[in-house]
Amino acid sequence: MKKTLRFNSKTIHGGQEPDKAYGAVMPPIYQTSTFAQKSPGDHKGFEYSRSGNPTRHALEKSLASIENGSFGLAFASGLAAIDAVLKLLKPGDEIISTNDLYGGSYRLFKKIFEDFGLRFHFVGMQDISHISEKINGKTRLIWVETPTNPMMNVIDIAAVSKLAKENNILLAVDNTFATPYLQQPLDLGADIVMHSATKYLGGHSDLVVGALVVRDKELADRLYFIQNASGAVCGPMDSYLLLRGIKTLHVRMQRHCENGEQIARFLQAHPAVEKVFWPGFESHPNHHIARKQMSDFGGMISFVPKGATYEDAVKVVEELKVFTLAESLGGVESLAGHPASMTHASIPKAEREKSGVTDALIRLSVGIEDAEDLKEDLEQALSYLS
């Protein structure tokens, strides 16, 4: 019987085996569009790289392993993965979604799929009753981000799963911020886990990939059909880079968490900072849920400088020297962003502000540099407000 590996070993060995041709330890990059066949339909498991590629297949096995799933699917981006999930639905179906979520997800929901007859309800899921109030006979999917982007709200996955199962509704969880190192939604009752693997799983800001992981074979088969029919797959080079990134996920996440806590507490004590959003604070709403379903609190932080305007927040992020002003998150380097004008600009201002995404909010992805350098960088940038 094959030994069940612990998480830190799964990132390196999970679903993986030496290449059968020459024993290569890392899966080779099969940079090919098609595969030779002895006769029609007589092949070695692969026909055409949109339908399947050995490098992507190795990645999909690794993704399934680290999320304690049975089936993994890799896509060209996180949004392509979300697109595949929504294609499980049909006109007239309703979806209940986190109201504080990534702007690209909101744009896909409202600007693309709403035109095809899907109806979306955006609610604050920290209170489960807000979800139950929207459930009706047409509800087919609950879409959860936790921690949320960028307000760092925490949602009780197990409680939402119980509600979903009682009503025969699919539950999908965007696990991008937490990663399977901190949180494993399938173990908490989710049906689908989604990742923008561009972020922490890749970890080096050098690829764009999305991922889905499920346990149910029928659901996996439906998603595989959509993946192949729609064609939004990732290429072999990105598959290889993501496999390489996953192998160091556990050691990177440990440092992200350590640095994240230092930066969160530094900002909380800073006289120029009004609010800090980080689930590790005991004062954070649903901190008790974070402690229950996460093993640590991650490296994502949002904050509001005291009395800051839109222009003040922009000035702070422009003055950062070690933090890089850029879209995205989860790389080894620390990044800073202004959600109102960057990641969440596609959400109307009134809708953004309902969930707390104000013009003064700044989001940090705390990297794995020396924490003292990061503190000094924030100190000098915040000094421009005095």
Residue pairs with C-beta under 8 A, 6 or more apart in sequence:
5 13
5 14
5 65
7 66
7 180
7 181
7 250
8 250
10 65
10 66
11 66
11 246
11 247
11 248
11 249
11 250
12 247
14 61
14 62
14 65
14 66
15 58
15 61
15 62
15 64
15 65
15 72
16 27
16 58
16 61
16 62
18 24
18 25
19 25
19 27
19 28
21 28
26 240
26 243
26 244
27 54
27 55
27 58
27 59
27 240
27 243
28 54
28 55
29 55
29 236
29 237
29 239
29 240
30 49
30 53
30 54
30 55
30 236
31 236
31 237
32 49
32 53
32 236
33 48
33 49
34 47
34 48
34 49
35 43
35 44
35 46
35 47
35 48
36 43
37 43
37 47
45 52
46 52
46 53
46 54
46 57
49 56
49 233
49 235
49 236
50 228
50 231
50 233
51 228
53 233
53 236
53 239
55 236
55 239
55 240
55 243
56 74
56 233
56 234
56 235
56 236
56 239
58 239
58 243
59 72
59 74
59 234
59 239
59 240
59 242
59 243
60 71
60 72
60 73
60 74
61 72
62 72
62 243
62 246
63 69
63 72
63 73
63 74
63 195
63 197
63 201
63 211
63 213
63 246
64 70
64 71
64 72
64 213
65 72
66 180
66 246
66 249
67 175
67 180
67 184
67 185
67 186
67 193
67 213
68 180
68 184
68 186
68 187
69 186
69 193
69 213
69 214
69 215
70 214
70 215
70 216
70 217
70 220
71 213
71 214
71 215
71 217
71 220
71 223
71 224
72 211
72 212
72 213
73 81
73 84
73 211
73 212
73 213
73 220
73 223
73 224
73 227
74 197
74 209
74 210
74 211
74 233
74 234
74 239
74 242
75 81
75 84
75 209
75 210
75 211
75 212
75 227
75 232
75 233
75 234
76 208
76 209
76 210
76 232
76 233
76 234
77 196
77 198
77 208
77 209
77 210
77 232
78 104
78 176
78 194
78 195
78 196
78 197
78 198
78 209
78 210
78 211
79 104
79 105
79 108
79 196
79 210
80 210
80 232
81 194
81 195
81 196
81 210
81 211
81 212
82 105
82 108
82 174
82 194
82 210
83 108
83 112
83 230
83 232
84 212
84 223
84 226
84 227
84 230
84 232
85 141
85 172
85 192
85 194
85 212
85 223
86 95
86 108
86 109
86 113
86 118
86 141
87 226
87 230
88 140
88 141
88 170
88 222
88 223
88 226
89 95
89 118
89 140
89 141
90 117
91 116
91 117
91 118
92 117
92 118
92 119
92 138
93 117
93 118
93 119
93 138
93 139
93 140
93 141
94 118
94 119
94 120
94 121
94 134
94 136
94 138
94 139
94 140
95 109
95 118
95 119
95 120
95 121
95 139
95 140
95 141
95 142
95 143
96 120
96 121
96 123
96 131
96 134
96 135
96 139
96 141
96 142
96 143
97 105
97 109
97 120
97 121
97 122
97 123
97 142
97 143
98 122
98 123
98 125
98 143
98 144
98 145
98 146
98 148
98 153
98 155
99 122
99 123
99 124
99 125
99 354
99 355
100 124
100 145
100 148
100 149
100 150
100 151
100 153
100 355
100 356
100 357
101 122
101 143
101 145
101 148
101 149
101 174
102 145
102 149
102 174
102 176
102 196
102 343
102 344
103 339
103 343
103 344
103 345
103 346
103 347
104 343
104 346
105 143
105 145
105 174
106 122
106 344
106 346
106 347
107 346
107 347
109 118
109 120
110 120
111 346
113 120
114 120
119 138
121 134
122 351
123 130
123 131
123 133
123 134
124 130
124 153
124 355
125 131
125 144
125 146
125 153
125 155
125 160
126 153
126 154
126 155
126 285
126 286
128 156
128 159
128 160
128 163
131 142
131 160
131 163
132 163
135 163
135 167
135 169
139 167
139 169
140 169
140 170
141 169
141 170
141 171
141 172
142 160
142 163
142 164
142 169
142 170
142 171
142 172
143 172
143 174
144 155
144 157
144 160
144 171
144 172
144 173
144 174
144 190
145 155
145 173
145 174
145 176
145 177
146 153
146 154
146 155
146 157
146 173
146 174
146 177
146 178
146 183
147 153
147 154
147 177
147 178
147 279
147 290
147 298
147 300
148 154
148 155
148 177
149 176
149 177
149 300
149 343
149 363
150 277
150 300
150 302
150 337
150 339
150 343
150 344
150 357
150 361
150 363
151 277
151 302
151 355
151 356
151 357
152 277
152 278
152 279
152 284
152 300
152 301
152 302
153 285
153 286
154 279
154 284
154 285
154 286
154 287
154 289
154 290
155 286
155 289
156 286
156 289
156 292
156 293
157 171
157 173
157 183
157 185
157 188
157 189
157 190
157 293
158 188
158 189
158 293
160 171
160 189
161 171
161 188
161 189
161 190
162 189
163 169
164 170
164 171
164 189
164 191
165 189
170 191
170 192
170 219
171 189
171 190
171 191
171 192
172 190
172 191
172 192
172 193
172 194
173 185
173 190
173 192
173 193
173 194
174 194
174 195
174 196
175 183
175 185
175 193
175 194
175 195
176 194
176 195
176 196
176 199
176 200
176 330
177 200
177 298
177 300
177 329
178 294
178 298
179 195
179 200
179 201
179 249
179 253
179 298
180 193
180 249
181 200
181 249
181 250
181 253
181 295
182 253
182 257
182 294
182 295
182 296
182 297
182 298
183 293
183 294
183 295
185 193
186 193
186 213
186 214
186 215
188 293
191 214
191 215
191 216
191 219
192 212
192 213
192 214
192 219
193 212
193 213
193 214
194 210
194 211
194 212
195 201
195 210
195 211
195 212
195 213
196 210
197 207
197 209
197 210
197 211
197 242
198 207
198 208
198 209
198 210
198 328
198 330
199 328
199 329
199 330
199 331
200 249
200 252
200 253
200 256
200 329
200 330
201 209
201 211
201 242
201 245
201 246
201 249
201 330
202 209
202 241
202 242
202 245
202 330
202 331
203 245
203 248
203 249
203 252
203 330
203 331
203 332
204 241
204 245
204 331
204 332
205 328
205 331
205 332
205 333
206 241
207 238
207 241
207 242
207 245
208 234
208 238
209 234
209 238
209 239
209 242
210 234
212 223
214 220
214 223
227 233
234 242
252 332
252 368
253 296
253 298
253 299
255 368
256 298
256 299
256 366
256 367
256 368
257 296
257 297
257 298
257 299
258 371
259 299
259 366
259 367
259 368
259 369
259 371
259 374
260 278
260 280
260 297
260 298
260 299
260 300
260 301
260 366
261 278
261 280
261 297
262 371
262 374
262 375
263 301
263 364
263 366
263 371
263 374
263 375
263 378
264 276
264 278
264 280
264 281
264 301
266 375
266 378
267 273
267 276
267 301
267 303
267 378
268 276
268 281
270 378
270 379
270 382
271 306
272 305
272 306
272 382
272 383
272 385
272 386
273 303
273 304
273 305
273 306
273 382
274 303
274 304
274 305
274 306
274 307
274 308
275 303
275 304
276 301
276 302
276 303
277 284
277 301
277 302
277 303
277 356
278 284
278 297
278 300
278 301
278 302
279 286
279 287
279 290
279 294
279 297
279 298
280 287
280 290
280 296
280 297
281 287
284 290
290 297
299 330
299 365
299 366
299 367
300 329
300 363
300 364
300 365
300 366
301 363
301 364
301 366
302 339
302 361
302 362
302 363
302 364
303 361
303 362
303 364
304 313
304 358
304 360
304 361
304 362
305 312
305 313
305 316
305 360
305 362
305 382
305 385
306 385
307 385
308 316
308 360
308 385
309 359
309 360
310 340
310 341
310 359
310 360
312 360
312 385
313 338
313 340
313 359
313 360
313 361
313 362
314 338
314 341
315 384
315 385
316 362
316 381
316 382
316 384
316 385
317 323
317 325
317 336
317 337
317 338
317 362
317 381
318 325
319 380
319 381
319 384
320 336
320 377
320 378
320 381
321 377
321 380
321 381
322 334
322 369
322 373
322 374
322 376
322 377
323 334
323 335
323 336
323 364
323 374
323 377
323 378
323 381
324 333
324 334
324 335
324 336
325 335
325 336
325 337
326 335
326 336
326 337
327 337
327 342
327 343
328 335
328 365
329 335
329 337
329 363
329 365
330 365
331 365
331 367
332 367
332 368
333 367
333 369
334 364
334 365
334 366
334 367
334 369
334 374
335 364
335 365
335 367
336 362
336 363
336 364
336 365
337 343
337 362
337 363
337 364
337 365
338 361
338 362
338 363
339 352
339 357
339 361
339 362
339 363
340 349
340 352
340 357
340 358
340 359
340 361
343 363
344 352
344 357
347 357
352 358
366 374
367 374
